[in-house]
């Protein structure tokens, strides 16, 4: 079961997001491998929601949110939003984020 403690132990930082109505928000910065090791490749944002539905009780859900520039003239920007099943591991989320960035021709952030 995915927990906030798992994300924090894996290097995610908790933050406040004034646009989303999430109960908790976590972010991890991923650096490029080359040519500049100090350059940000992308951010992984994970949101946790708790919704109390009268008559049915507390519902929870996790969400992956990523946005990045792409190496594409026609489609220069990508915004991805996925629901995360509670059995997903942090390692799987990080792998999925890397695969999303790579398969969408993601571009690292500029200087």
C-alpha positions in Angstrom: 0.0 0.0 0.0 1.4 3.4 -1.0 2.0 5.8 1.9 3.3 9.3 2.4 6.1 7.8 4.4 7.2 5.8 1.4 7.3 8.9 -0.8 9.2 10.9 1.8 11.8 8.1 2.3 12.4 8.0 -1.4 13.3 11.7 -1.5 9.9 13.3 -2.3 9.3 16.6 -0.5 5.9 17.6 0.7 4.6 20.9 -0.6 1.4 23.0 -0.8 -0.4 23.4 -4.1 -3.0 26.2 -4.1 -4.6 25.0 -7.4 -5.4 21.4 -6.5 -7.7 20.4 -3.7 -5.4 17.6 -2.5 -5.1 16.5 1.1 -1.3 16.2 0.7 1.1 16.9 -2.2 4.6 15.4 -2.8 7.2 16.4 -5.4 10.5 14.9 -6.5 13.0 16.7 -8.8 14.7 14.4 -11.3 18.1 15.6 -12.6 19.5 14.9 -16.1 22.2 12.3 -16.6 24.1 14.4 -19.1 25.5 16.7 -20.4 24.8 18.9 -17.3 24.2 17.0 -14.1 22.9 20.0 -12.4 20.0 20.5 -14.9 16.4 19.5 -14.0 15.0 17.0 -16.3 11.4 16.9 -14.8 9.4 16.9 -11.7 7.2 14.1 -10.4 4.1 15.4 -8.6 2.1 12.9 -6.5 -1.2 14.0 -4.9 -3.2 12.3 -2.2 -6.9 12.9 -1.8 -9.3 12.1 1.0 -13.0 12.6 0.3 -15.7 12.0 2.9 -18.8 10.9 1.0 -21.9 11.0 3.2 -23.4 7.6 3.5 -20.4 5.8 2.1 -17.5 7.0 4.2 -14.0 8.1 3.5 -12.6 7.6 0.0 -8.9 8.0 -0.8 -7.0 8.2 -4.1 -3.5 8.9 -5.4 -2.7 10.8 -8.6 0.5 11.3 -10.7 0.8 14.7 -12.4 3.6 15.8 -14.7 4.1 18.7 -17.1 7.2 19.3 -19.3 8.4 20.7 -22.6 8.8 18.4 -25.5 11.2 18.2 -28.4 8.4 18.8 -30.9 7.4 21.8 -33.1 3.7 20.8 -33.4 3.2 19.6 -29.8 5.7 21.5 -27.6 4.2 20.9 -24.2 2.9 17.8 -22.4 0.7 17.5 -19.3 0.1 14.0 -18.0 -2.3 13.1 -15.2 -2.8 9.5 -14.1 -4.7 7.8 -11.3 -2.3 5.7 -9.2 -3.6 2.5 -7.7 -2.9 2.2 -3.9 -0.8 -1.0 -4.4 1.7 0.9 -6.7 5.2 1.2 -5.3 7.3 4.3 -5.3 9.8 2.6 -7.6 7.1 1.8 -10.1 5.9 5.5 -10.0 9.4 6.7 -10.6 9.9 4.2 -13.5 6.5 5.2 -15.0 7.4 8.9 -14.8 10.8 8.3 -16.5 9.1 6.3 -19.2 6.5 9.0 -19.7 9.2 11.7 -20.0 11.4 9.6 -22.4 8.6 8.3 -24.6 7.2 11.8 -25.0 10.5 13.3 -26.1 10.7 15.4 -22.9 13.2 18.3 -22.9 15.1 19.2 -19.7 14.3 22.6 -18.2 16.3 25.5 -19.6 18.9 27.5 -17.7 
